[in-house]
Every structure is written in structure tokens, then in C-alpha cells.
């Protein structure tokens, strides 16, 4: 199936590893020109070089922490300066630390707010003029926010993520309704436990708390899925790349759980 991504320009934040990297790699395999991002310049350039070598696509790396107020606009501006356009935005960032409600002060809440809500707000705001232009010239543009299935089923010991990612989903749905008239689609993916470095860190914290091993905690968590395992970044990327592609041209306002059945609700 041709997803229609050849020569499209995609900015994928938080993409030097994990879900973001897998998404950037698959976009490049589908023929898109890709901008990858990491907080560290070395990581961004390394990821860009790896993807370019594997796919022969045009890929650049840009450094910047998306939780900083100035970074999102700069990333978009540099994308336009180097690529000339922007058709797809994948807004992704790492997660806040685990811990109980009483373990976090105002500063921790503000950090999580900037990381997991305002990064989306600022990236989308900066990208909108360019996405509107793309939609007018090419028949559509798209935005994907990466959140978590915790917005439907809160995860123990992740109060910051559970709370603030729910606001990001509200933002995504609202923009799908508000900006559909401009030809811009907005969707979100709500991944569950996926084999990434962040999951290893969370399982390490859980093992310490429960006096068990990381391997035991991973095994127990994987049993939440009817498939009996965690997902892979590549499985996530398959869904993400489809959603941002012209092949999904009539899909907007969707909050898609990519969770191996871990979410137990019906809605």
C-alpha cells in the first residue's frame, strides 16, 4: 500500500531513540524527508545519520529540549529553513518521573506541564502557518501527538503523566474539531507498555519498590496484555506513520490505543 508520503517533510520531536526514532525511521522508509530531534546535538545527529544511511532519505538532526519555551518555534523555523516546507508534525516528548502524589512539589508539576502539554501547544502553534500552507497546496497536512493509554486507564505511581497527558488529549481533540476546516488532521496515539528505555527505567523503579528484579516486573506487566507481551517501537511506528499519512485522509480526532489489549475499557 502506498501511503502517499514520498517527499513529504516530517518533523518528529524526541526521535533519537524509542518510539520517536522508530516513527522517524519508518517515515524515511516511506519516502518522507525527516527532521529528527533530541535534547543533545550528538544524539540528534547520530540518529539522523543512522536513518539516512539505512533509507537513503534526506534526514537532518536538530538539537533542543521541547520543554523549553523557545525551542519549539526554533525547531520549526530551522525545519523550514533547511527543508523548505512542513507537512507532518509528530509531537513527542519523554515522560515525567514516577512517584506518588505527595512526592511532587509545584516545580515538578510545572516541569511535567511544560514537557507533556506545553511542548505540544508550542510546537503546534509554531507549525500551524506552514501546515496550513501545505494543506492548501497539497490537499492536507497532519499532526500526531504521542500521549499514553494512562489517559483512559491511570497507571499506578505515574500521577504526573496520568494527569497532564489527559490535557494533551483534550488539546488534540479540540484542534481536530477547530482546524479540520483548514485541512489539517489531528490525532493522538495512546501507547501502553512498549519496549523502550523509558519502560526499563520505570520497571527499575518498580523493582526497587517491590524488592524484585527488573525482569520479573517486565514479565508481570506484560501479562496485562492478552497477547502476553509488551509492544515494540516498530509496532507503534506502523500505526503512527499510517495516521499521519495521506492514506488516513478521513481519520481525525482519533485517540488510538496501541496497547496490545492492555486497556480494559470498551470506549
C-alpha positions in Angstrom: 0.0 0.0 0.0 1.3 3.4 -1.0 0.8 5.7 2.0 1.5 8.8 -0.1 4.4 10.1 2.0 7.0 10.4 -0.7 8.8 13.7 -0.5 6.6 14.9 2.4 8.5 16.8 5.1 8.0 15.5 8.7 9.3 16.9 12.0 9.5 14.3 14.7 10.5 15.5 18.1 12.0 13.3 20.8 13.2 11.0 18.0 16.8 9.9 18.8 15.5 6.7 20.3 12.4 4.7 21.3 9.0 5.4 19.8 10.1 8.7 18.1 13.1 7.0 16.4 11.1 4.1 15.1 8.5 6.6 13.7 11.1 8.7 12.1 12.8 5.7 10.6 9.6 4.3 9.1 8.6 7.7 7.7 12.0 7.8 5.9 11.5 4.3 4.6 8.2 5.5 3.1 10.0 8.3 1.2 9.5 11.2 3.5 12.1 13.8 4.3 12.6 13.7 8.1 13.8 16.1 10.8 14.8 14.2 13.9 15.3 15.9 17.3 16.9 15.2 20.6 17.9 17.4 23.6 21.6 16.6 22.8 23.1 17.6 19.4 25.3 14.5 19.3 22.2 12.2 19.7 20.2 14.1 17.1 23.0 14.0 14.5 23.7 10.3 15.2 20.1 9.3 14.8 19.8 11.3 11.6 22.9 9.7 10.2 21.7 6.2 11.1 18.3 6.8 9.4 19.8 8.4 6.3 22.3 5.5 5.9 19.5 2.9 6.2 17.0 4.6 4.0 18.9 6.9 1.7 16.3 9.6 2.6 17.1 13.2 3.3 17.3 13.4 7.1 18.6 16.2 9.4 19.1 16.3 13.1 18.2 19.3 15.3 19.0 19.6 19.0 16.7 21.2 21.5 14.7 20.4 24.6 11.0 20.8 23.7 10.1 21.6 27.3 11.9 24.9 26.9 9.6 27.7 25.8 11.8 28.9 23.0 12.8 25.5 21.5 9.6 24.5 19.6 9.5 27.7 17.4 13.2 27.4 16.7 12.8 23.7 15.6 10.0 24.6 13.2 11.9 27.6 11.9 15.0 25.5 11.2 12.9 22.8 9.6 11.5 25.4 7.2 15.0 26.9 6.6 16.5 23.6 5.7 13.6 21.6 4.2 11.5 24.5 2.7 8.1 23.2 4.0 6.4 21.2 6.7 3.7 18.6 6.0 3.7 16.4 9.1 4.3 17.1 12.8 4.8 14.3 15.2 4.9 15.9 18.7 6.6 13.6 21.1 8.5 14.1 24.4 9.7 11.9 27.2 7.7 11.2 30.3 7.9 12.8 33.7 9.3 10.8 36.7 7.3 8.2 38.6 6.2 8.7 42.1 3.2 9.2 44.4 1.2 12.4 44.6 2.7 13.6 47.8 6.2 13.2 46.4 6.0 16.1 44.0 6.2 19.8 44.6 5.0 22.7 42.4 8.3 22.7 40.5 7.8 19.1 39.5 4.3 19.7 38.3 5.4 22.7 36.3 8.2 20.7 34.7 5.8 18.0 33.7 3.3 20.6 32.4 6.0 22.1 30.1 7.2 18.7 29.0 3.9 16.9 28.3 1.4 19.7 27.5 3.1 23.0 26.6 5.6 21.2 24.2 2.6 20.2 22.1 1.0 23.6 22.4 4.1 25.4 21.3 5.1 23.1 18.5 1.6 23.1 17.0 1.4 26.9 17.3 4.7 27.4 15.5 3.9 24.8 12.9 0.3 25.9 12.0 1.1 28.5 9.3 3.3 26.0 7.5 0.8 23.2 7.9 -2.0 25.4 6.6 0.2 26.2 3.5 0.9 22.5 3.0 -2.8 21.7 3.3 -3.8 24.4 0.8 -1.2 23.3 -1.7 -1.2 19.5 -1.3 -4.7 18.7 0.0 -3.9 18.1 3.6 -1.5 18.1 6.5 -1.4 16.2 9.8 -0.3 16.4 13.4 0.2 13.4 15.7 0.6 13.8 19.5 2.1 10.9 21.4 0.5 10.5 24.8 -0.3 7.4 26.8 -3.1 4.9 27.4 -2.9 6.2 31.0 -5.4 8.9 29.9 -8.0 6.2 29.8 -6.7 3.9 32.5 -4.4 5.6 35.0 -1.1 3.8 35.7 -0.1 3.4 39.4 2.8 5.6 40.5 2.5 7.9 37.5 0.4 10.7 38.7 2.2 13.4 36.7 1.8 11.5 33.5 -1.7 10.4 34.2 -2.9 14.0 34.8 -1.1 16.0 32.3 -1.3 13.7 29.3 -5.0 13.8 29.7 -4.8 17.5 28.9 -2.8 16.8 25.8 -5.5 14.5 24.5 -8.1 17.2 25.2 -6.0 19.6 23.2 -5.6 17.2 20.3 -9.4 16.5 20.0 -10.2 20.2 20.3 -7.8 21.1 17.5 -9.2 18.3 15.3 -12.6 20.0 15.6 -11.4 23.5 15.3 -8.9 23.2 12.4 -10.4 20.5 10.2 -11.7 23.3 8.0 -8.1 24.2 7.2 -7.4 20.6 6.0 -5.2 19.7 9.0 -5.9 16.4 10.7 -5.1 15.9 14.4 -4.8 12.5 16.1 -3.1 11.0 19.1 -1.7 7.6 19.9 -2.0 6.3 23.4 0.7 3.6 23.7 0.8 1.2 26.5 3.9 -0.6 27.8 6.4 -0.8 24.9 10.0 -2.0 24.9 11.8 1.3 25.2 14.5 2.8 27.5 11.8 4.7 29.5 10.0 1.4 30.3 13.2 -0.1 31.6 13.6 2.9 33.9 10.0 2.6 35.1 10.5 -1.1 35.7 13.7 -0.4 37.6 11.8 2.0 39.9 9.0 -0.6 40.4 11.5 -3.4 41.1 13.2 -1.3 43.7 9.9 -0.5 45.4 8.7 -4.1 45.3 12.1 -5.7 46.1 12.0 -7.8 42.9 14.0 -7.8 39.7 13.5 -5.7 36.5 12.9 -8.9 34.6 10.2 -10.0 37.0 8.4 -6.7 36.8 8.5 -6.7 33.0 7.1 -10.2 33.0 4.3 -9.3 35.3 3.4 -6.1 33.3 3.4 -8.0 30.0 0.7 -10.3 31.3 -1.7 -7.3 31.3 -1.9 -7.8 27.5 -4.0 -10.7 26.1 -1.0 -11.2 23.8 1.2 -11.9 26.8 4.0 -9.4 25.8 4.9 -5.7 25.6 4.8 -4.0 22.2 7.8 -3.0 20.1 8.6 0.5 18.9 8.2 -0.8 15.3 4.6 -1.9 16.0 3.9 1.6 17.4 5.5 3.2 14.3 3.3 1.2 11.9 0.2 2.9 13.4 1.8 6.3 13.8 3.0 6.5 10.2 -0.3 5.4 8.8 -2.2 8.0 10.8 0.0 10.9 9.6 -0.1 9.7 6.0 -2.5 10.8 3.2 -3.8 7.2 3.3 -5.5 8.2 6.5 -7.1 11.3 5.0 -10.5 10.8 6.6 -9.2 10.0 10.1 -9.1 12.9 12.5 -9.8 13.4 16.2 -8.9 9.8 16.9 -7.3 8.8 20.2 -5.8 5.4 19.2 -4.7 3.0 21.9 -1.7 0.9 20.6 -1.6 -1.3 23.7 -1.9 -5.0 22.9 -5.3 -5.0 24.6 -4.0 -3.7 28.0 -6.7 -1.1 28.2 -9.7 -3.0 29.6 -12.5 -0.5 28.8 -14.9 -0.6 25.8 -14.7 3.1 24.9 
